[in-house]
Amino acid sequence: MVRSASAKAPSPNAPCLWAPLDDEVYRNYHDTEWGVPEYDARALFEKLILDGFQAGLSWRTILYKRDNFRKAFDGFNPEKIARYTPKKIERLMSDAGIIRSSTKINAAIGNAKVYLDIMETQQDGFSGLLWDFVDGAPVVNKVKNYRDHQVKSPESEAMAKELKRLGFKFCGPVIVYAFMQAVGMVNDHETACPRWKAVQKLAR
């Protein structure tokens, strides 16, 4: 999430301060997506891949390129990504609308192959595998100011370790924790933010 140097202390019923009010795209992401429990395996796969591309960058950078990523990566269809050829990789490397990193692109291809293997071998699939690390229910934290939230947790460290064991790349505990925040496995909305209570009602 973006760190805003001009952020002030949160007031009652104020949305999280990390998404600037004058940034419509980022604010909409906060208001409609971030922290909402996601259970769809394909959606979780997309978010994890995008978080991998975020490594060393801001999420805002990825968010503004997300539609380009979806187009370039065939809607994040893992079956198609797993079959990408060197020619396809060349096209991706020439696409200015995405992050042109051969390391991250090849990692996404490898991750797609691991995802497909998990879907075939794990009884509860990719979604079940990930949600098991929080016992199937979101961890609800009580963050008063976004600057105070943790950047990793025992759960993210355990998830990252397992994902790496299975063959995933760009999935360290900090990246995984940001992923868990985004897909609602962790509720790190500020307690004064209306979304803190709202997303709790969306959990299964």
Buried (B, 14 or more C-beta within 10 A) or exposed (E): BBEBEEBEEBEEEBBBBBBBEEBEEBBEBBBEBBBBBBBEBBEBBBBBBBBBBBBEEEBBEBBBBBEBBBEBBBEBBBEEBBEBEEEBBEEBEEBEEBBEBEEBBBBBBBBBBBBBBBBEEBEEBBBBBBBBBBEEEBBBBEBEBBEEBEEBBEBBBBBBBBBBEBBBBBBBBBBBBBBBBBBBBBBBBBBBBBBBEBBBEEBE
